[in-house]
């Protein structure tokens, strides 16, 4: 297995089709942003779409971006759209994506990344700590986590 950046891939059409297989509303939204070419407007010009792949199969994905669904805010960068396909869950594959996020953040001199979610008990497994409740763009309360980068 390896982590690749969607934007560095020579076969974006294949990976876009793999993202479309997601059974998650946010996965469908990510697919729409990528298909329409509006992802950078929504999440920032330095957005990366990280894909954990096993050969030509997509196992898990996430974004590493300046913005997510908590806006406006001075908090940045964000890990968003974290998803692992159901057949691959339970193996902590998202941790491989978090390892890549941490590597990228260190290279950029970033000391903390943020995650907005309604899950409790998931991101703690990957070294994230509850930061505070904040309203998302729809005005709904969301749990915001921070992962300190050392």
C-alpha positions as CSV (number, residue, x, y, z in Angstrom):
1,X,0.0,0.0,0.0
2,X,1.1,3.5,-0.6
3,X,-0.2,7.1,-0.2
4,X,-0.4,9.2,-3.4
5,X,-1.6,12.7,-4.1
6,X,-4.5,12.7,-6.5
7,X,-3.1,15.8,-8.3
8,X,0.2,14.0,-8.9
9,X,-1.4,11.0,-10.4
10,X,-1.3,10.3,-14.1
11,X,-4.6,8.5,-13.9
12,X,-6.9,11.0,-12.1
13,X,-9.9,9.6,-14.0
14,X,-9.5,6.2,-12.4
15,X,-9.1,7.7,-8.9
16,X,-12.0,10.0,-9.4
17,X,-14.1,6.9,-10.2
18,X,-12.8,5.2,-7.1
19,X,-13.8,8.2,-4.9
20,X,-17.3,8.0,-6.5
21,X,-17.7,4.5,-5.0
22,X,-17.8,6.1,-1.6
23,X,-21.2,5.6,0.1
24,X,-20.8,8.8,2.1
25,X,-22.4,12.2,1.4
26,X,-19.1,14.1,1.9
27,X,-17.3,11.6,-0.4
28,X,-19.9,12.5,-3.1
29,X,-19.2,16.2,-2.4
30,X,-15.5,15.7,-2.7
31,X,-16.1,13.9,-6.0
32,X,-18.2,16.9,-7.2
33,X,-15.5,19.4,-6.2
34,X,-12.9,17.4,-8.1
35,X,-15.1,16.8,-11.1
36,X,-16.1,20.5,-11.4
37,X,-12.5,21.7,-10.7
38,X,-13.7,23.8,-7.8
39,X,-11.9,22.1,-4.9
40,X,-9.2,24.8,-4.7
41,X,-11.9,27.5,-4.4
42,X,-13.5,25.5,-1.6
43,X,-10.5,24.4,0.4
44,X,-7.5,26.5,-0.6
45,X,-5.0,26.6,-3.4
46,X,-2.5,24.2,-1.7
47,X,-5.0,21.4,-1.2
48,X,-3.8,17.9,-1.4
49,X,-6.2,14.9,-1.9
50,X,-4.3,12.0,-0.3
51,X,-5.2,8.5,-1.5
52,X,-4.2,5.3,0.3
53,X,-4.1,2.8,-2.6
54,X,-3.5,-0.9,-2.8
55,X,-2.6,-1.4,-6.5
56,X,-5.4,0.2,-8.4
57,X,-7.9,0.0,-5.5
58,X,-8.6,3.0,-3.3
59,X,-8.6,2.0,0.4
60,X,-8.9,5.3,2.1
61,X,-8.7,9.1,1.4
62,X,-8.6,12.5,3.0
63,X,-7.7,16.1,2.2
64,X,-5.0,18.2,3.6
65,X,-6.0,21.8,3.0
66,X,-6.1,25.4,4.3
67,X,-9.9,25.3,4.8
68,X,-12.6,22.8,5.7
69,X,-16.2,23.2,6.8
70,X,-15.5,25.4,9.8
71,X,-15.4,28.9,8.3
72,X,-14.5,31.6,8.8
73,X,-11.6,30.7,11.1
74,X,-8.0,31.4,11.5
75,X,-7.3,27.8,12.3
76,X,-5.3,26.1,9.5
77,X,-4.5,23.6,8.0
78,X,-7.3,21.0,8.1
79,X,-7.6,17.3,7.5
80,X,-11.0,16.7,5.9
81,X,-13.0,14.2,4.0
82,X,-11.5,11.3,5.9
83,X,-13.0,8.1,4.6
84,X,-12.1,4.4,4.6
85,X,-14.1,2.0,2.5
86,X,-16.2,-0.4,4.7
87,X,-14.5,-3.6,3.6
88,X,-11.2,-2.1,4.7
89,X,-12.2,-0.6,8.1
90,X,-10.8,-1.8,11.4
91,X,-7.2,-1.9,10.3
92,X,-6.3,1.7,11.1
93,X,-5.5,2.5,7.5
94,X,-6.5,6.1,8.0
95,X,-3.4,6.2,10.3
96,X,-1.3,5.9,7.1
97,X,-2.9,9.0,5.8
98,X,-2.3,10.8,9.1
99,X,1.4,9.8,8.9
100,X,1.6,11.4,5.5
101,X,-0.2,14.5,6.7
102,X,2.2,14.7,9.6
103,X,5.2,14.4,7.2
104,X,3.8,17.2,5.0
105,X,3.0,19.4,7.9
106,X,6.6,19.0,9.3
107,X,8.0,19.9,5.9
108,X,5.9,23.0,5.9
109,X,6.8,24.0,9.5
110,X,3.3,23.4,10.7
111,X,2.8,22.6,14.4
112,X,-0.8,21.7,14.5
113,X,-3.5,20.4,12.1
114,X,-7.3,20.5,12.7
115,X,-10.2,18.1,12.0
116,X,-13.9,18.9,12.1
117,X,-16.1,15.9,12.9
118,X,-19.2,14.6,14.7
119,X,-17.3,11.4,15.6
120,X,-16.1,10.8,19.2
121,X,-13.4,8.2,19.8
122,X,-12.2,7.9,16.3
123,X,-9.5,10.5,15.8
124,X,-8.2,10.1,19.3
125,X,-6.7,6.8,18.0
126,X,-4.5,8.8,15.8
127,X,-3.1,11.2,18.4
128,X,-5.8,13.9,18.0
129,X,-7.2,15.8,21.0
130,X,-10.5,17.5,21.4
131,X,-10.0,21.2,20.9
132,X,-13.5,22.7,21.1
133,X,-17.0,22.9,19.6
134,X,-17.4,25.2,16.7
135,X,-20.2,25.8,14.2
136,X,-19.7,24.5,10.7
137,X,-20.8,26.4,7.5
138,X,-24.4,25.1,7.9
139,X,-24.5,26.5,11.5
140,X,-24.4,23.0,13.0
141,X,-22.1,22.3,16.0
142,X,-19.0,20.3,15.2
143,X,-16.3,18.8,17.3
144,X,-12.9,20.2,16.3
145,X,-9.8,18.2,17.1
146,X,-6.2,19.2,16.9
147,X,-3.2,17.0,16.1
148,X,0.0,18.5,17.4
149,X,2.9,18.0,15.0
150,X,6.3,17.5,16.7
